[in-house]
Structure formats: C-alpha cells, structure tokens
Amino acid sequence: MGFEAMWDALAAVGRDRASGGYRRFAWSDADMACREWFAGAACERGMALVEDGNGNAFAWWGDLDAGNAVLTGSHLDSVPDGGAYDGPLGVVSAFAAVDALRERGVEPRRAVGIASFADEEGARFGIACAGSRLLTGSLAADRARGLRDRDGVTLAEVLRGRQRNPDRLGPTPRLLDRLGCFVELHVEQGRGLVEHGAPVGVASAIWPHGRWRFDFRGEANHAGTTPMRDRRDPMLTYAMTALAANKQARLADARATFGRLDVAPNGTNAIPSRVQAWLDARAPDEATVKALVDQVTRQAEERAGRDGTDLTVTMESVTPAVAFDGSLRDRVARVLGGVPVLSTGAGHDAGVLQAAGIPTTMLFVRNPTGVSHAPDEYAEPSDCAAGVTALALLLQELVT
C-alpha cells in the first residue's frame, strides 16, 4: 500500500462531517481505529508491532536489541477539529520511506522503527506529548493516572476500559537505551517554507511553552435584576485578562492564547459564578515566557480586586526551550543538499525525546496556507512526496 492508499485509508477516521476537522482524542473510538490502521500497516510489511505501557505503538524493521536503532514517526491523535496533516503525515511518510528503502534493496545495519506516540496533542487529558513524556519519565506515572478528561473520567479508568493496565504507565528503559536517534517528519505549522520557496526544511529548535489554568470566581446572580454596580462577575475579569494577554504578547513578540473556557452555570440569563480559562504561552526564550505570564497574572489580579472576584493561577505544564542535535541537523542539511533551517513555536514528541538525551531532528513539509490545528491545514501532494524522499534519503544515510 503506497502513500496515497495509506492516506486515503486513514482520511475518514475521526473526521467530523460538519466542520471537516478531526476529533481523534486519546483512547476514543477514533483513536482506537487509528491504532488498528497502524497495526495493519506494520503487519502488511512484516514489521514487529510493540505497544509500551503508555500506549505508544512501534513497528520495527530489524532487531531492536542490537541497539543504536533509528526511530521515526509522529502521532495520529488530533486537537478538536484539527487538520489532517498534523501528526499523520509523519506516520504515513515513515511507512512510505521504509517502502522506498526496501525497493532499493537497502539492508539496514541498525533497526528502523516507526512510532505512533499516544496523546501528543493533550486534547483529552490536558497534558501535551503525554505518551512520550511518560516514556522518558518527564511525566510521572502517578500524576498521569489521576488526570481527568472533561467528563471527570481519569486516565486510569479509560485505560482499564480499553483493556490496558494503568500500572504499566512509566518510563521504558529497554527502548530508550537502544535508541540511537529519532527523526520526526511534520507538516510545517506556519509559512516559513513558503517564504523560502522550499518544499522541505529542517528544525533548529522548539520555543519554550506552557499551559496555565486561570480560575476566576465570583457570585452567580440574575442577569436581569442585578444592577451592574452590584455584580461580582468573573467573566469581566476574564475578558480583561484575555485582552491583557493579547497586548503583552504583542509587546514581547511572543504568543498568548486563551483557547478553552469552562463557565458555570453557563446560562444565558445568569451571571457566572466561575470561569476557568486556559492560557497557552510561548516565546523564543524562557525569560520572556515567564515575564509574559507574570505580567498577565498581575493585571488579572488587579482587575479581580476591582471586580470583587477571586483568582487562582495554576501551572499545568511547562516545556523548556529545546535545541535539536546540531550534528544530526547538519547531517540532514548535507544529505538533502541544503534546506532551510527553521525554529518553531509548536511542541512535538521530538522535543521531548531530545530533552531526554536522544539525538533528534525534525523535517518540515511546506504548508501553503500556514494554517494548523484547523481543517484548512494542508500540504500539496508533490510536497508530501518530497518529504518522503527526504526522509528516505536521511534514513538510508543513518542505517547503511
């Protein structure tokens, strides 16, 4: 099954007919269907299929126990109404690249693995790259077991419902000790390659980023009978905070987004008693991220004092800046005859593995719209083919 056939087989899984976007949340029915697709692709190629205790799936060509293995791949889950390419392009391209090596008669000296990491987007339980973080130990198993989705169901309960053992969550030394490097191909989440006029690029670094939960509490009351002067409305405090985040991010050339809200009692004719809002903050360096969040928090606290509301800010996850392996990046540039080098504000499993000491690089495939995490995310078929060619050339360089 070639690239187009694999892509078509995966395209309908988890797609929302109304929005055209994807809803492949961790351990949902759509995610389980993606897992079945991955297992079928591995079986078709005679690759050994392994799932670790964290739900990460691996297909192996060659003997992992020989060590110094080369791992590639990405993820298959999505954000709410996400695009088709974020994650799946890297997995499908990995299988296509292995096919290309076999067609050339390549006999790898090192095992080649294809990964489909679990819950990269964090759309269900709130922690991005949960599968790779658990694999490397940067997310504690006890914390992960207690994570809850929006329905209040814990990850442990979900795993049991899918016939997995939550007691198996945690680092996988057998795999990590045998990895020589990791290569992740990903659609670009921006227009850098459009500006460079190139179909493929290589990543230099990932910006530091994190998620903070802002809990605004006030007093529920009637929308029609409560004078404006008597209100303790947490929605007003939140609204000012969102505007402050926008302004501070623009001033710092950073990124700040309130993309998720939970309002109680969530009635059209009721003043809210509580507003929960999640801030995603990113910047080129960690000092800027910290200063941004501190400034937004300070302004929110000041506004809460004027509105008669209360505020609690909780850090849910923080990822420091990650610089990818320089020698591996230079090797990519040499093998591919020189390609644009880009940094990115998006988080990836590649960043988690690099931070854990695994030499890692990323290939980006051009996105003509620059849109990501939305249905308009796209890559031209010819650019996808160029990505497969580049990945196959790099893998051949690494394993022969």
N, C-alpha and C positions, 0 to 999 in steps of 0.2 A: 504494500500500500504506500504510494508516494505522498509527497507533501499535500497536494490538493485533495486527495482522497481522505487523508487523515484529518485535514482541516474541515472538510465537509462533514465528516462523521461526528466531529466534536461541536460543530457550529450550533446545532439546535439545543444542546444540553443546557438547561437552566436559563434559556432566553425568554424574556418577558415580551409577550406579543404586543402589549400596549406601548411600552417605551422603546422596544428594540434593544434594550440593555440586558445585562446578565445578572442573575442572582444565584451565584454559586457559593453559598455560605458554608463554612466548615461543618462537615458531618450532616449536611442537609441531603435530601434525596438527590438533588442535582450534583452535589459533591460526590456522593456515592456512585452516581453514573459516570462521572469523570474518572473515578478510581477504576471502575470496570473498563473504561476505554483504555486507560494507561496499562492495565494488566493485559488487555488483549493485544496492544501494540508490542509489549515485551514478549508475549507468548509467540506472536507471529514471527518474531526474529530469533526465537530460541534463546532469549536473554533471561537470566535468572532474576526472578522477582522477589524482592525483600521489602517488608514493611517494618520499620522500627517501632518501638513502643510509643512514639509520639505521633504516629500517623503519617510520617514521611515515607513515600514509596520510592524504591530504587530498582532500576533494571540494569543488570550487569552483563557486560561482554568481557569475558576473561576472569581470571582468578583474583578476587579482591584481597585474599590473604597473602598474595605476593607483595603487596604494599606499593606505595608510591603511585596509587591509582589516580586517574584523571576523571573528575566528575563534572558533568554539565547538566543543563536543565533549568527549570524555574518552578512555577506553580500553576495551578488550574482554578483556584478559587477567585472570587471577584468581590469588589465593593458593590453596594446596592446600585443597580442599573449601570454596572461597569461596562467597559468596552470588550471587544472580542480578543484583543491582542495582548493586553497586559497580563503576562504570565503564560498563557497557552502558546504564544508564538515561540517562546524559548523551549518549551517541551516538544512541540511538533518539530521544530527545526533541529532539535537534538537527535530525534529518531531519524530524520531525513539525512542528517550529517553522517550518522552511523551507516545508513544505507549506502551513502556515497563512498565511504571508506571501504566497505565490503565489495562494492562494484569495482573498485580499483585494485582489489586483491591485497589490501593492507593487512598485515599481520601484526597487531599491536604488541609491543613489549611490556606494556602496562595495561592493567584492566581499565576499561572505559565504562563509566556509569552514567545513567540518566536519572535525574532526580525530579520528583514532583513533591515539593515541600508543602506541608499542611498549613492551612490558615495563615498564609502570608499577609493577606490584607487586614486581618484582625477585625473583619466586619461583624462577626458574631459575638466574640468574647472581649473585644476591645484592645487586645494586645497584638500589634503587627508582628509578622515573622515569628509567630508562636512556635511553629514546628522546628525551625532552625535554631531558635533561641533555646528550646528545650534540648535539642540535640547537642548543643555546645555548652549547656549549663548556665547560660546567661539569664534564663528564666527558671526560677525554682519550681520544682515539680509540685510542692505543696501549695504554692500560690496558684499555679495553673489549675490544679484540681478544683479549687474553690472559685474560679472565675465563673461569672454568671452571664447568660445572654439576656436579651431584653424581656424575655418571659420568666426570668428568675431561675432558669434551669442551669445547673452547674455543668462545667465541662466533664467532671467525673460521671455525672448522671448520663450525659449524652454519650460518652464513650461506652458505658455499660450497655446502653440501648443499641449500640452498633457492634456489640459483641467484641469490644476491646476492653482491656484491663487497665484502668487508670493507675494502678500501682506500678505499671511499667513506664510511666512518664519519666523522663530524665535523660541525662547525657548518655551517649552511645560511644564509649571509648574505642570499641573494636573498629568502628567505621572511621572515626576521626584520626586514629593512629595510623590508618592505612591510606589516607588521602595525601596525594602529592600536591594537587591544586584543584581549583574549581573555576569553571568558566560559565558565566550566565549570559545568554543572549536575551535581549529585551527590546520591545518597541520603545523608541525614544518618547519621553513624556515632555515634549517641548518641540521647538522648531530649530534647534541648533544645527542639525544636519541639513535642513532646508537652506539655512543661511550659508552653509559651507558648500552646498551643491554636491553632497556625497550621500550615497545610499547606506553606508555603514560607518560607524565610529567606534571609539574605544573610550571607556570611562577612566577618569583620573581619580575621582573622589566622590563621596556622598556627603552632603551637608549634614551637620548635626540637626536633630529634630526631636520633637516630643509632643506628648498629649497631656493636657491638664484639664481636670473637671472643675468647673465653677458652679457651686451650689448657692443659689440666691433664694433666700427665704423671706416671706412677707406674711400678709394676712389676707385670706380669702374673704371676698365680700361681693355684694351685689353690684353689677355694672351700672345699673340704672339709678340706684338710690344712694350710692355712696359719693359724696362730694369729692372732687379732685383733691382738695386740701386735706381730707381725712384718710387718704389711701396710703397703704404700705404695700406698694405694687412692685414685686420683684422683676416683672417684665420691663419696667422702666430702667431699673438698674442694669439689667442685662443689655437692653438696647444701647445704652450709653457705652457699656463695656465693649460691645461689638464695634461701635464707631471708633472708640479709642484704639482698639487693636488694629483696625484698618489704618488709622493715622500713624501710629507708632511704627508699623511695619513699613509703610511708605517712606517715612523719615530715615529708617535704618537700612533701606534696600533689603528687607527681609520678607518673610511670608507669615501671615497670621490669618487663620480661618476658623470661624465658628460654623461648623457644618452639621452639627447634630444638636437637637434640643429635646428635652423631656419636660413637659409642662403639666402641673397639677393645679386644679382638677381638669384643666383643658376644656373648659366650657366657653362658648361664645359670649355668654352673658354673665360671666363670673370673672372677678379679679383673681389672678392666680395666687395660690399660697406658696408655690415653689416653682422655680425654673432651674433646671440643670442644663448646662451648656458645656460643650467640649471644645477647647481651644487646641488647634494644631499649629505649632510654631516652628519655623525653620529659618536658618540663616547660614551664611558662609562660614561662620565660626561660632564656637560655643559661648564666648563672652557676649556676642550680640544676641543670641537666643535668650540667655539669662537676663540681660538688660531689658529686652523686649517684654518678657513675661513679668518681670518685676515692675516695670512701668505700667503695664496694663492692669496688674493686680492692684497697684497703688491707686490708680484712677478709679477702679471699680470699688475699692474700699471707701474712698472719699465720697463717691456717689451714693453708696449704700448708706452712709451716715446721713446724707441729706434726705434720702428717700424713706428712712426709718426701716430699712431692711437689713438682713444679716447676710454675710458672705463667708463661705469656706472654700479654699482652693486646694485641690488635691492633685499632686503629680501622679499620673498613671503610668507613664513610660517615658524614658529619655534615652536617646541613642546618640552617642558622641560622634564627632566627625570621623570618617573612615577614609584613609588614603589607600588605594589599591596598590598591590605589589608592583613596584616600579620596574623590576627586571622582566616580569611577565608582561606588563603593559608594553615595554619596549620591544619585546619579542613579537607581540601581536602586530605592532606597527611595522616591524621588519618583514614578517611573513606576508602581511597584506599589502606591502609596498607603500606604506604611509597612509594613514587615515586620520581624520580629525580626532582630537582628544578633548573630551567634554567632562565637566563636573555635573552633578545632578542634585537636585533638591529632593528627589524621591528616595524612599528607603527600599532596600531589597535584601533578600536572603544572602546575596553575595556580600553585602556589608557585614552581616552577622558572622559569616564564615571567615572573612578577612580579619575581623576583630578578634576572632578566636585563634588566630595564628595560621590559618590555612591560606597559602598564597592564592590570590583570587584576582580575576579580571572580569570585565563586562564588555560585551559588544552591544552597540545600539543599532537599531534599524530605523531608517528615516520614517517620520510620521508627518505627512504633508499638511495635516490640519493643525498639528501641535496639541490637539485635544486628547486628554486621557482621563480615565475614571468616568467615562461618559460614552454613550452609544456612538458618537461621531469619531471615536478613536479609529485610526486606520493606518494601513501600510499597503503600498502598491504591491501586486504580485511579483513584479520584477525586482523590487527591493527585498521582498521576503526571500526570493531565490538568491539574491546577492548575499543575504545574511547566512543562508545555509551554506553557500560556497565558502564564505569567510570562516564560518565555524568549522567546516570540514577541513579546510587548509590548516587551521590552527590545531585541531585535534591530531591531524596527521603529523604535524611538526612535533607535537608533545609526546606521541606514543611510539614513534619509529626512531 
